[in-house]
Amino acid sequence: MKNIKFLILSMILSILLAGCSKNENAFKVTSGNVTSVVSSYDFEENFEKYYKNYYQEVNHNRRKSIPLWELRKEYAAVAISDLLLNSAIQNNRITVSENEIKAKENKLMNFYGSQEQYKKMLANQGLEQQEINEIFKYEIQLDKLSAKISSNKVSNSEIENFYKENKEMFNLDERVRLHQILIKNNDENLINDLIKKLETNIYDFAKLAKKYSQDEKTAKFGGDMGFVTRNDLPNDIAEEIFLQKVNTISKPLISEEGTHIFYVTDKAAKVSYPLEKVKNDIEVYLYNEKRRKSLNTLVQNLKKSASIEYFDKTLHPNYIAPKAAISKLLNKDKN
């Protein structure tokens, strides 16, 4: 799934490279010598992706309690914040070399272990190399912009204090990598048919999960639940699963949700990581937190001096939808 940073970046690029192709505009942002005008067409197109990808896949529970018009305002605020950052990048004439982008790519490639795995990740995310390079470039620009504001250097004492205060994060319980097919109506014929197919070829599990599983969260990912602990599962199911061998399927197991067929693909023993093992990870996390805070402070300051004009008044932070508009947007939400 493409994350929100790429969606915002795609909007920025469409503004910088193509301009607004429609007459109606959503809002205009002027900061320093840079003016960005976002067309209604670009806003709605990118909001649709944001809405589907972020709220339906990542945070679908929150989506049920927030009206669509509030989500549109929220996305507009995020988009404006990123446009202000992009303006700051241009006003400060921050450039990025090809070598810097290549170094960023090599670092991510090392994280995935090989060029083959890296390419596979890009394919799974639906990203082309040019798109990921633009993301690398933007991240490097943000690093440089943040460094101009404050020092994001992380000291050894900060790393040690974080480790001491968050030791539970580095003590991991026994885990299994779990995949599931959920049949909510407990259709015995279908369940038995699936078991037979999996006994013939267990590697068809992902394909069968996408087609038959009725769990909205995992079906589209081939039933992949990621690594889970005993506490993530009902007690009776956990007892069965943690006795199961790798690369085997479970017998049909019943819960309040329906009937599950589980597939265990990996196991990880309980482990406690010493500081030396996680020091680099903590440093990266603390650096990113410092960068995030410094950029948030910058955005708040830029908002005070920037000119932000809302052509679409429904995107203004103070807008509250009248009953008629709420009803209309809720009907759209259901479609």
C-alpha positions in Angstrom: 0.0 0.0 0.0 1.4 3.4 -0.9 1.6 5.5 2.2 0.3 9.0 2.8 3.7 10.6 2.1 3.6 9.4 -1.4 0.0 10.6 -1.9 0.9 14.1 -0.8 4.1 14.0 -2.8 2.1 13.0 -5.9 -0.1 16.1 -5.4 3.0 18.3 -5.0 4.5 17.0 -8.2 1.3 17.4 -10.1 1.3 21.1 -9.0 4.9 21.8 -9.8 5.2 19.9 -13.0 1.8 20.0 -14.6 0.0 22.9 -13.0 -3.8 23.0 -12.6 -5.6 21.6 -15.5 -9.1 22.5 -14.2 -10.6 26.0 -13.8 -11.9 25.3 -10.3 -9.4 25.4 -7.5 -9.5 24.0 -4.0 -7.0 26.3 -2.2 -3.9 28.4 -2.8 -0.8 28.6 -0.5 1.8 31.3 -0.7 4.9 31.1 1.5 7.9 33.3 0.8 8.5 33.3 -3.0 6.6 30.2 -3.7 2.9 30.0 -4.5 1.1 26.6 -5.0 -2.4 26.3 -6.3 -4.2 23.0 -5.9 -7.1 22.4 -8.3 -10.3 20.8 -7.1 -9.6 17.9 -9.5 -6.2 17.2 -8.1 -7.5 17.5 -4.5 -10.4 15.1 -5.0 -8.3 12.6 -7.0 -5.7 12.5 -4.2 -8.2 12.6 -1.4 -9.9 9.5 -2.9 -6.7 7.6 -2.7 -6.0 8.9 0.8 -9.5 7.9 1.9 -9.4 4.4 0.4 -5.8 3.5 1.3 -5.4 5.2 4.7 -8.9 4.9 6.3 -10.2 1.8 4.7 -7.1 -0.3 5.0 -5.1 1.1 7.9 -7.6 2.8 10.2 -11.0 1.6 9.1 -12.5 1.6 12.6 -11.8 5.3 13.0 -13.5 5.9 9.6 -16.9 4.8 10.9 -17.0 7.6 13.5 -15.7 10.5 11.5 -17.9 12.2 8.8 -16.5 12.4 5.3 -16.5 16.2 5.4 -14.2 16.1 8.5 -11.8 13.7 6.7 -11.7 16.1 3.7 -10.7 19.0 6.0 -8.1 16.7 7.7 -6.6 15.8 4.4 -6.5 19.4 3.3 -4.6 20.4 6.4 -2.1 17.6 5.8 -1.7 18.6 2.2 -1.2 22.3 3.1 1.4 21.4 5.7 3.4 19.5 3.1 3.0 22.3 0.6 4.4 24.7 3.2 7.4 22.3 3.7 7.9 22.1 0.0 7.8 25.9 -0.2 10.5 26.1 2.6 12.6 23.6 0.6 12.4 25.8 -2.5 12.9 29.1 -0.6 16.0 27.6 1.1 17.2 26.3 -2.3 17.8 22.8 -0.9 19.2 20.5 -3.6 19.8 16.7 -3.7 22.4 14.9 -5.7 22.0 11.7 -7.6 24.7 10.2 -5.3 22.6 11.0 -2.2 19.5 9.4 -3.7 21.6 6.3 -4.6 22.9 6.1 -1.1 19.4 6.2 0.3 18.4 3.4 -2.1 21.4 1.3 -1.1 20.5 1.7 2.5 16.9 0.5 1.9 18.2 -2.3 -0.3 20.5 -3.5 2.5 17.5 -3.5 4.8 15.6 -5.9 2.5 18.7 -8.1 2.2 19.1 -8.1 -1.6 18.3 -6.2 -4.8 15.8 -9.0 -5.6 13.8 -8.5 -2.4 14.0 -4.7 -2.8 12.5 -5.0 -6.3 9.8 -7.3 -5.0 8.9 -4.8 -2.3 8.5 -2.1 -5.0 6.3 -4.4 -7.1 4.1 -5.2 -4.0 3.7 -1.5 -3.3 2.9 -0.7 -6.9 5.9 1.7 -7.1 8.1 2.4 -10.1 11.8 3.3 -9.5 11.2 6.9 -10.5 8.4 7.2 -7.9 10.6 5.8 -5.1 13.4 8.1 -6.1 11.1 11.1 -5.7 10.3 9.9 -2.2 14.0 9.5 -1.4 14.6 13.0 -2.7 11.8 14.5 -0.6 13.0 12.7 2.5 16.6 13.9 2.0 15.3 17.5 1.5 13.3 17.2 4.7 16.5 16.0 6.5 18.4 19.0 5.3 15.6 21.4 6.0 15.2 20.1 9.6 19.0 20.4 10.1 18.8 24.1 9.3 16.3 24.6 12.1 17.8 22.6 14.9 20.4 19.9 15.7 18.8 16.4 15.5 21.9 14.7 16.8 21.1 11.9 19.3 23.4 11.4 22.2 24.4 8.1 23.8 22.7 9.2 27.1 19.4 9.7 25.2 19.7 6.3 23.7 20.5 4.7 27.0 17.6 6.5 28.8 15.1 5.5 26.1 16.2 1.8 26.4 15.8 1.9 30.2 12.4 3.6 30.1 11.0 1.3 27.4 12.5 -2.1 28.2 9.2 -3.9 27.5 9.6 -2.9 23.8 12.8 -5.0 23.6 11.4 -8.1 25.4 9.4 -10.0 22.8 7.2 -12.9 23.6 7.1 -16.1 21.6 5.5 -15.4 18.2 4.3 -17.1 15.0 3.8 -15.8 11.5 0.1 -16.5 10.9 -2.2 -16.5 7.9 -5.9 -17.2 8.0 -9.0 -18.0 6.0 -12.1 -17.0 7.8 -15.5 -18.4 6.9 -18.1 -16.4 8.9 -21.1 -18.5 8.0 -19.4 -21.8 9.0 -20.1 -23.4 5.6 -19.0 -26.9 6.2 -18.9 -27.9 2.5 -16.7 -24.9 1.6 -14.4 -25.4 4.6 -13.9 -29.1 3.7 -13.3 -28.2 0.1 -10.6 -25.6 1.2 -8.9 -28.2 3.5 -8.7 -30.7 0.6 -7.2 -28.1 -1.8 -4.7 -27.0 0.8 -3.7 -30.6 1.6 -3.0 -30.9 -2.1 -1.0 -27.7 -2.4 -0.5 -25.6 0.8 1.2 -22.9 -1.3 -2.2 -22.0 -2.7 -3.2 -20.6 0.7 -2.8 -16.9 -0.3 -4.7 -17.3 -3.5 -7.6 -19.1 -1.7 -7.6 -16.6 1.1 -8.0 -13.7 -1.3 -10.9 -15.5 -3.0 -12.8 -17.0 0.0 -11.7 -15.4 3.3 -14.4 -13.2 4.8 -12.0 -11.2 7.0 -11.8 -7.7 5.6 -8.4 -6.9 7.2 -6.4 -9.8 5.9 -8.1 -11.3 2.9 -6.6 -8.8 0.4 -3.1 -9.7 1.7 -3.6 -13.4 1.2 -4.7 -13.9 4.8 -1.4 -12.6 6.3 -1.8 -11.6 9.9 1.9 -10.9 10.5 3.6 -12.1 13.6 1.2 -12.7 16.5 1.7 -13.6 20.2 -0.5 -15.8 22.4 -2.2 -12.7 23.8 -3.4 -11.7 20.3 -5.5 -14.9 20.0 -8.3 -16.5 22.0 -6.9 -18.9 24.6 -8.2 -22.1 23.0 -7.0 -21.1 19.5 -3.6 -19.9 20.8 -3.0 -23.4 22.4 -3.6 -25.1 19.1 -1.6 -22.6 17.0 1.6 -22.5 19.1 1.8 -26.3 19.0 1.5 -26.3 15.2 4.6 -26.8 13.1 5.9 -24.4 10.5 4.4 -24.8 6.9 1.3 -26.7 8.2 -2.4 -25.8 8.3 -4.6 -26.1 11.3 -7.8 -28.1 11.6 -10.9 -25.8 11.3 -11.0 -23.7 14.5 -14.1 -22.0 15.7 -14.3 -18.5 17.3 -17.0 -15.9 17.8 -16.1 -14.6 14.3 -16.7 -18.0 12.5 -14.5 -20.8 11.4 -10.8 -20.3 10.8 -8.2 -22.2 8.8 -4.7 -21.1 10.0 -1.4 -21.5 8.2 1.8 -21.1 10.2 4.8 -19.9 8.0 7.4 -19.0 10.7 8.1 -19.0 14.4 10.2 -16.8 16.6 11.2 -17.7 20.2 10.9 -15.4 23.2 13.8 -13.0 23.1 15.3 -10.1 25.1 17.4 -7.7 23.1 20.4 -6.1 24.8 21.1 -2.4 24.2 24.0 -3.2 21.9 21.6 -5.0 19.5 19.0 -2.2 19.3 21.2 0.9 19.7 21.1 1.8 16.0 17.3 1.3 15.8 16.8 3.5 18.9 19.0 6.2 17.4 17.1 6.2 14.2 13.8 6.4 16.1 14.9 9.3 18.3 16.4 11.1 15.3 13.1 10.8 13.4 11.2 12.0 16.4 13.4 15.1 16.7 13.0 15.7 13.0 9.3 15.4 13.2 9.0 17.8 16.0 11.3 20.4 14.4 9.3 20.2 11.1 6.0 20.5 12.9 7.2 23.6 14.7 8.4 25.0 11.3 5.0 24.3 9.7 3.2 26.1 12.6 5.4 29.1 12.2 5.0 29.1 8.4 1.2 29.0 8.7 1.4 32.3 10.7 3.3 34.1 7.9 1.8 32.3 4.8 -1.2 33.3 2.8 -3.7 30.4 2.6 -6.8 31.0 0.5 -9.6 28.4 0.5 -11.6 28.5 -2.7 -13.5 25.5 -1.5 -14.9 26.7 1.7 -15.7 23.2 2.9 -12.0 22.6 3.3 -11.5 25.5 5.7 -10.5 24.4 9.3 -13.5 26.3 10.8 -16.1 24.8 8.3 -18.9 22.8 9.8 -21.2 21.0 7.4 -24.9 22.0 7.5 -27.4 19.1 7.9 -28.1 18.9 4.2 -24.4 18.7 3.3 -23.8 16.1 6.0 -26.6 14.0 4.6 -25.3 14.3 1.0 -21.7 13.4 2.0 -22.9 10.5 4.2 -24.8 9.1 1.2 -21.6 9.3 -0.9 -19.8 7.6 1.9 -22.1 4.6 1.7 -21.7 4.2 -2.1 
